[in-house]
Each structure stands twice: as structure tokens, then as C-alpha cells.
Amino acid sequence: MSMLHFISINLMERFMATITFDTLKFANKLKSAGVLPEHAEAEAEALADIFEINLKEVATKEDIKHLEERLCERFDGKFIQLEQRMTIKLGALMVIAVSAVATLVKLL
């Protein structure tokens, strides 16, 4: 297998984010550190395979931003509804409390 190729991994087809791993550069660094050429090339190819397999499912910044936008859209309406319900319940409790105090004042 030639060491002159680059591996580009498409993380999300929609966003076309890629990570490039230069197997030749990696193998040359290993060789300069004293690793046998056959081992350096094998390690570079193995690492390239690992990147290709494992990085396909990595979320990109665009993925996270898109998810954040979807969650904000989904929950903003629910928070507004919750706030309205809590305001109504608090108002009802205040009416009950004022009524109870007024009743006690009349009785005493």
C-alpha cells in the first residue's frame, strides 16, 4: 500500500467536515524516531484505518449548533407555557390567601 495518500474522512454528509491524516508524514516521524520502516508504515496504515472507522460518527460544531437550535425551539415554547401556568397558580393562591385573611378578619 502506498504511503503517499491522504485519508479524508467525511464526518457528516450534510456539512462535509473532513479530517485529513497524512500517513506518509506520520510514518516518516516514526522512522526518524528509530522505528523500523515496515513497522512505521504498518502503524500509519492501522492508524488511518482507525480514523476512518471511528471518526465517522463524530459530531461537528455545525451538528452541535443545529441540535442546540432545535432544542431551543422545542423548549422555548414549553418554558413559556410553564411560566404562564405558574403565574396563574400563583395568582390563584394569592386570591385564596387574601380571601382566607379577609374571612378571619370578619370572624375575629
Buried (B, 14 or more C-beta within 10 A) or exposed (E): EEBEEEBEBEBBEEBEBBEEBBBBEBBBEBBEEEBEEEEBBBBBBEBBEEBBEEBEEEEBEBBEEBEEEEEEEEEEEEEEEEEEEEEEEEEEEEEEEEEEEEEEEEEE
